[in-house]
Amino acid sequence: MIKLATLLFIGGTEIVFILFIVVLVFGADKLPEIARGMGKGMRTLRDATNDIKHEVTKSAKESNILDSDTAKDIQQEIDKIKDEVEDFSGSIKRKM
């Protein structure tokens, strides 16, 4: 069985229909400007997120809050639990 790719529970035909409506509303000549503006907005948001993440990490290191050994131990425990859950859910999926 071939699964169709979906984006946010929207199928391919719905995406094509939405794009058709966007072209009708804004016109083909305005689409590059809209896409460029959305790209700049996404870039600004990503840069702001990275700056905030960098500042939080920097202040945590300065305050000795961030202990890399503890973080590694926690990540290992999370990975172990994730593997156990995947093994358990895999056996459930096979039975169904």
Secondary structure as UniProt FT lines:
FT   TURN            8..9
FT   HELIX           12..26
FT   TURN            28..30
FT   HELIX           31..62
FT   TURN            63..64
FT   HELIX           68..95
//
